[in-house]
Amino acid sequence: MQSSFTPGPWFIEQRTYDDGDTHFRITASDGHGWSGDRYMSVSGCIDEHDARLIAAAPELLEACLAMIELDDH
């Protein structure tokens, strides 16, 4: 089964609104601006550490696949 995903690198952008609500956007654009073609916006119960973990997903996948390949040899 083949999975597809948006390739990295992914970047984190943070916005805090006047009411104090903070939003983190994970984007696969150039990491500058909120107008990228591919993004995911998360807010509410997520904190910056969680946003960083989500943004690291492409690199984590690459590392896991490398470990599987090493194990196969």
Buried (B, 14 or more C-beta within 10 A) or exposed (E): EEEEEBEBEBBBBEEEEEEEEBBBBBBBBEEEEEEBEEBBEBEEEBEEEEBEEBBBBBEEBEEEEEEEEEEEE
